[in-house]
Amino acid sequence: MSQLRADAAGPGAVRARPMSPFLGVWRWHVTMAASICTRVSGGALYVGLLIVVGLALSLAAGPDAYNRYAGLLGSPLGLLILFGITVANFYHLAAGVRHLAFDSGKGFLPTTANITAWLCFAFAIVASVTVFAIGLMLRA
Amino acid sequence: MAEFTLPKNSKVTKGKHHPAPQGARKIKTFKVYRYDPEIDANPRWDTYDVDVGACGPMVLDAILHIKNTVDPTLAIRRSCREGVCGSCSINLGGRNTLACTHAWSDVPGNQITISPLPHMPVIKDLVADLSLFFAQYESIEPWLHTDTPEPQKEWVQTPEDRGLVDGLYECILCACCSTACPSYWWNQEKYLGPAALLQAYRWLADSRDEARGERLDYLEDPFKLYRCHTIMNCAQVCPKGLNPAKAIASIKAMLVDRVV
């Protein structure tokens, strides 16, 4: 197959064939955004897991270390990162359920897939805001 | 690793502008990808102000109008001009479609961007090299495989069984779906792509075919089949309204079925 690419100049051509534009011209569907967000949120969850591991380690290292770590997480920047991880978590959860439906052969109609993609985004935002609202209320 | 931008020799530069002729009634601007293999230069975007009042309703009509009246060097594949042959597939306003069945009045905005099918080697202008695409189609052996002796008259099928290949056999191999797929953009040497997989399922679903096991063996591969991540671009752009994503899911289900 790669042979097809190797002699790609073609008769009369003076240089190798160019590659046609792809991401630069593509007009995205919401389903494509949903797919890339599933990947990105999955990556973000690794970071989230490291934060949780850090929490466990600080807990094991004694009250001083724990208080400093908890203070860091409770700072505005810490809260922003935690909010991002929470959104990623809820989005990934919803996208996982969506893919479960796909794997059982359901939801493939483009209109259905569009709706479920929007639902995943909406769920992620609503659930995250709710969790943070509850959390901040309990802290206050 | 997937690359997100075009290689150096493929970056598209600004090209020529062709103004509308005197006395044009209704003008639309077409921004067209141009590449001439006989000139040592990068591809370019040429813009054409077309008097759409003087040409037919479809994008293909406008392209042929440009070719006939402004620039005869513009290259495009086309044949049937009615959505049956699958030759004139292009990227139109950021989505893949057939130039012959898409009206220019349906493209949003005053400027219509036309480029070859995405992430493919370009032979000239709007003509992409589809050799790999067709080699992949050939690799799924798109013909009937049987072991039992051939019947005297014909291989028979109930209307219900025949119905199972509806939504599969209509594919015209225009490559709109495969070249819309980001997985295919980044793994096209290993991933078969939506079109070839839709056709693979067309033969898996055929009640007369007797090679289901071998066909599934061929597809059971981390790249050939499982690079599909249900991004859905294939089903979103298919000009025939087919659903390769669903067919791929059906193949995955068949692979599960045979081990559980």
Chai-1 contact restraints between the chains, C-beta under 6 A:
chainA,res_idxA,chainB,res_idxB,connection_type,confidence,min_distance_angstrom,max_distance_angstrom,comment,restraint_id
A,M1,B,E189,contact,1.0,0.0,6.0,A-B,restraint_1
A,L4,B,S131,contact,1.0,0.0,6.0,A-B,restraint_2
A,L4,B,L132,contact,1.0,0.0,6.0,A-B,restraint_3
A,A8,B,P121,contact,1.0,0.0,6.0,A-B,restraint_4
A,G12,B,E38,contact,1.0,0.0,6.0,A-B,restraint_5
A,A13,B,P37,contact,1.0,0.0,6.0,A-B,restraint_6
A,V14,B,D40,contact,1.0,0.0,6.0,A-B,restraint_7
A,R15,B,D40,contact,1.0,0.0,6.0,A-B,restraint_8
A,R17,B,P121,contact,1.0,0.0,6.0,A-B,restraint_9
A,R17,B,V122,contact,1.0,0.0,6.0,A-B,restraint_10
A,P18,B,N9,contact,1.0,0.0,6.0,A-B,restraint_11
A,P18,B,S10,contact,1.0,0.0,6.0,A-B,restraint_12
A,P18,B,Y35,contact,1.0,0.0,6.0,A-B,restraint_13
A,P18,B,P43,contact,1.0,0.0,6.0,A-B,restraint_14
A,P18,B,V122,contact,1.0,0.0,6.0,A-B,restraint_15
A,M19,B,L6,contact,1.0,0.0,6.0,A-B,restraint_16
A,M19,B,S10,contact,1.0,0.0,6.0,A-B,restraint_17
A,S20,B,P116,contact,1.0,0.0,6.0,A-B,restraint_18
A,S20,B,P118,contact,1.0,0.0,6.0,A-B,restraint_19
A,S20,B,M120,contact,1.0,0.0,6.0,A-B,restraint_20
A,S20,B,V122,contact,1.0,0.0,6.0,A-B,restraint_21
A,S20,B,A128,contact,1.0,0.0,6.0,A-B,restraint_22
A,P21,B,S115,contact,1.0,0.0,6.0,A-B,restraint_23
A,F22,B,P118,contact,1.0,0.0,6.0,A-B,restraint_24
A,F22,B,H119,contact,1.0,0.0,6.0,A-B,restraint_25
A,F22,B,W185,contact,1.0,0.0,6.0,A-B,restraint_26
A,L23,B,F4,contact,1.0,0.0,6.0,A-B,restraint_27
A,V25,B,N91,contact,1.0,0.0,6.0,A-B,restraint_28
A,V25,B,G94,contact,1.0,0.0,6.0,A-B,restraint_29
A,V25,B,S115,contact,1.0,0.0,6.0,A-B,restraint_30
A,W26,B,G94,contact,1.0,0.0,6.0,A-B,restraint_31
A,R27,B,G94,contact,1.0,0.0,6.0,A-B,restraint_32
A,R27,B,R95,contact,1.0,0.0,6.0,A-B,restraint_33
A,H29,B,Q236,contact,1.0,0.0,6.0,A-B,restraint_34
A,T31,B,M232,contact,1.0,0.0,6.0,A-B,restraint_35
A,M32,B,I231,contact,1.0,0.0,6.0,A-B,restraint_36
A,M32,B,N233,contact,1.0,0.0,6.0,A-B,restraint_37
A,S35,B,H229,contact,1.0,0.0,6.0,A-B,restraint_38
A,S35,B,I231,contact,1.0,0.0,6.0,A-B,restraint_39
A,F102,B,T230,contact,1.0,0.0,6.0,A-B,restraint_40
A,G105,B,A249,contact,1.0,0.0,6.0,A-B,restraint_41
A,F108,B,N243,contact,1.0,0.0,6.0,A-B,restraint_42
A,F108,B,A245,contact,1.0,0.0,6.0,A-B,restraint_43
A,F108,B,K246,contact,1.0,0.0,6.0,A-B,restraint_44
A,P110,B,A235,contact,1.0,0.0,6.0,A-B,restraint_45
A,P110,B,Q236,contact,1.0,0.0,6.0,A-B,restraint_46
A,A113,B,M232,contact,1.0,0.0,6.0,A-B,restraint_47
